[in-house]
Amino acid sequence: MLASLPSFLRVPLALLALALNIGLHIVFIFVFTLFKLIVPVRAFRQACSRALVAVAESWIGVNNMLFGVFTRMRWQVDGLAGLRRDGNYLVLCNHQSWVDIPVLQKVFNRRIPFLRFFLKQELIWVPLLGQAWWALDFPFMKRYSPQTLLRHPELQGKDREATRRACEKFRHMPVSVMNFAEGTRFTPAKHDAQHSPFRYLLRPKAGGVAFVLDAMGEALHAILDVTIVYPYGPCTIADLIAGRVREVRVHVRERPLQRELIGSYDEDAAFRGRVKAWMNTLWSEKDAQAARMQLAPGADSTGE
């Protein structure tokens, strides 16, 4: 019924409901984080970490419910069979829009371990959300530009060391780590500027994927290759909240994690070449998958 309301009523109600959902769950996140910090007992802290994940999954679950109530978005999702809550996954996805993040959260919430992604160090200062990401053990990374490294060669390798330390805790819990390998959202202008050989995708950045694999080491056991398509064209978070995203299509393919993909990307030229070749092959297959999804007839499956 709410999806039928005129937009001048529906959008403010949706924003209010989303804000209340954020506020309610962040209170619980901060409470459990405080307990985790002040009680120096490992078992208790592990219990608090599990409680924090449960709160985050509830937060996402309520968001999913709200989008279902306030919008009429159709879903076509396949490839979810066999996913495990106790698995350890690297999730590789093309990047079409910031809507990709709530889409991934809806598709994977409570199907695989809580989805985390690498964040720039500066994002920890985003009010409320930055602190919530920190409390939920999102790995913050600090990448140095080539210019900075030229001026300060002593910083070489420090970013990898910091990321390995941030990921060390994941060796003792089920984890899903997300990576947008293209590094930025797709636009026709970016596609043309890159001279991308793919029709629907930008060029993937192999270094970012190798960086995650090197940091995570043997903690991961499989790759989830995810392709997202919006058949009615580009969209934004504002479009999602306003109910203007008419349909989303998601394809998931589980791939084995090849151990030869773990190594030193910066220091081993042969290894760097193998990773780049692997990524380009993966992206060629993903581009073909995106073409099939774009042309496929519509469906109303939610994947739930």
N, C-alpha and C positions, 0 to 999 in steps of 0.2 A: 504494500500500500504506500509506503513512504517513497518508493521509487517513482510513484505516479504524481507526487506533489510537484507544483511548479518550482523551477530552479531557485527563485528568490526565497523560497521557504526551505527547500531541500538542502541546499548547499550550506547555509548557516547551521542548520540542525546537524548535518554531517560533521562539520568542523567542530561544533560544540561536543558532540559525542566522542570524536577522536581525541580532542583535548582532555576531556574527562578521563578517557581510557588511559592516556599517557600519565596524567597526574596520579591516578589511583595506583597504577602498577609501579611507577617510579618510587612512590612512598614505600612500598614493600621491598623494592630493590635496595633502597638506601638503608632500610631497617636491617635486612639480612647482611648487607655489606658491613654495617657497623658491628654487628655481632661477630662477623668473620674477622674483623680487624682487631677486636679487643679481647677475644678468647684465644689464647695461644695453644690450642689443642688440635692436632692434625685431623682427627676423626670428626670433630665438631666443625672445623672449617670445610672439610669435604662435604659434610651434610648441608652446610650453608650454600656451598657452590651448587649442589643439586637443587636446593630450594630456589636459588636465583634463576636457574635454567627453567624450572617449573613456572616461575612468575613470568619470565620472558615469553615462554610458549603460550601462557594464558593471554598475555598482552597481544601477541600475534593472532591468537585464536579469536579474540574479541574484535580486533581490526578486520579480520576476514569476515566475521559475522556482520559487521557494520557495512562493509562494502557490498555484501550480499543483500542487505536490507535497503540501502540507499541507491543502488545501481542495478542495471539489468545486463551487466556484462556477461557474454557467453564464453564458456571455457571449452577448449579442446585440448586434452592432456593425455599423453600416452607414454609408456615406458616406466611406470612406477612399480610394477610387480618386482618383488624380490629385494626391495630396499630394506635396510636393517637399521633399527634404532641403536644398535651397538656397533655399527660399522665405523670406519674411519675414511672419510671421503675428501678428495679435492674436487670441487665443483667448478667446471669451466663453462662459461656462458658467453654468448655474444651480447653486446650492449647496445640496445636500441633506445632506451629511455630510462629515466629515474623510476618509472613504473616497474621496471624489471625487478627491483628489490622487493616491493610488496608481492609481486607475482611469484618470485622464488620462495618467499616466506610462506605464501599460501600453499604452494605445491608441496613443499618439503616439511612444513611444520608437523612435528610429532611422527614423521615417517623416517627421518634420519636424525642423527644428533643435531642439536641446536646449531643453526647456521651462523658462522662467524666469518668476517672478512677483514682483511688487512686495512688499517686506517692510517692516514697521515698523522704524525705526532701532533700537529697543530689542532686536530679535531677534538682532542681531549678537552679543549676549552669551550666547546659548544655548550651553552647552558643546558643543564639537566641531561641532555642526551649524551654528551661527551663523558660525563661521570657515570652514566648508566652503562655505556659501552665498556668503560674501564672496569666497572664492577662485574660485568659479565665476561671478563677475560678476553675481550677482543684484542688481538695483537696490534699494537701501535708500532709503526715503523718510521724510521727517519732516513730518508734517502738523500744523499748528497749529490749535488749537480756536478757534472764534469769540471765546471769552472771552479767550484769550491775545492774539489779534490786536487786540482792543479795548484791552487794557492796553499792548500793544507794537505800534503800527501800523507801525513800521519793519520788522517781520517780514513784512509783506504781500508776497506773491510770492516769498519766499525758498524756500519748499518747491518751487515749480515750477522755479526756477533750479537747485536741487540735483538734482532728478530729471532735468532736461535734461542736466546734466553726467554723471550716472550712466549715462544712456542714450547718450551720445555715442559710446562704444566700439561700440555695436551698429550704427552706420552703416558699419562696416567688416567685418561678419561676418553670416552668416545668423542669424536670431533668431526665436524664438517667445515672445511675452509673454502670460501668462495673467492673466485678470481675472475674479473673481467679482463680477458687477455688482450683485448683491443686497446685497453687503457683509456678510452673515451667513448662517448656515445656516437652512434652512427648518424651522419648527416650527408646529404649528397655533396656538399662542398668539401667535407673532409675526405669523402671517398674519392673525389676527383683530384684533390691535392695530393693524396697518397699514390695516385695511379694504381689503386687496388686492383688486383687480378680477379677479385671476387665480385659477384653481382650484388649480393645483399649484405656483405660484411666488409669491415675494414681489415687491414693487415693485422695479424696477431703479433704481440710482442713476446717473443720466446723468453726473453730475459726475466720477465716478471714471474712466469710459470716456473722457470728453473730456480729462481730465488726462493719461491715457496717450497718447492720440492727439496731443495738443499737445506732449508731451515727445518722442515718437518721430518726429514730423514725417513726412518722406517715406521713412523707413526701412522702413515697412510697405507691403505691396502687397495684402493680402487679410485678410479676417476669417474665422475658423473659428467658426461658431455651433454650440456643442455642447450637447446636452440629455442629462442623465443621469436615469435612473429606476431605482429599486429596487422592483420590483413586489411584494415581500413585506414592504414597510414600512421604516421608519427603521432605520438601523444605525450602528454606531460602529467605530472602529479595533479595539477589543477584540473586537467581533463578527467582524471580518474575520480577525483572528489566530486566533480560536477556531473558525473555519469555520462561523459561523452566518449569513453572507451567502450566500443560496442562488442569487441571480441578479442580474445587473446588465445594463441595457440602455442603449446609447449611440447617439445619432444625431449625425452630423457633417454640416454643410452649409457649403460654402465660399461666401462672399459677397464681392463686390467692395468695396473700400474707397473710399467716396465722398469726394472731396476736400473737399466742402462740410462734412464732419464735423470738419475741422481748423480750429481757431480759438481765440479767447480766451473760454472759458466764463464766467469771472468778470466780464469787462468788457463783453461784447457780449450784450445781452438778446435780440436777434433770433436770434443764433447759439445761445444757450442754449435758446431755444424750439424751434429746429430739431432739436437733439440730443435733447431730451426727447421730442419727437414721434417721432423715429426709434427711440429706445429702446423706447418704449411699443408701437409697431407690431411691432418685433422680438420683444418679450416676449409679445405677443398670439399671434403665430405660434408661438412656442416653447411657450406654454401648450397650444395645440391639438396640437402635436407630442407633448408629454408625455402628453396624454390618449390619443392613439392608441397610444403605446408602453405605457402602463399597461394598456390593454385588449387588446393584441396577444397571440396565443398564444405560448408559450415556444419558445425555440430554443437550440441548443447551439453556435452559431458563436463562435469565439474572436476573429475578426477578424484572426488572424495570417496 
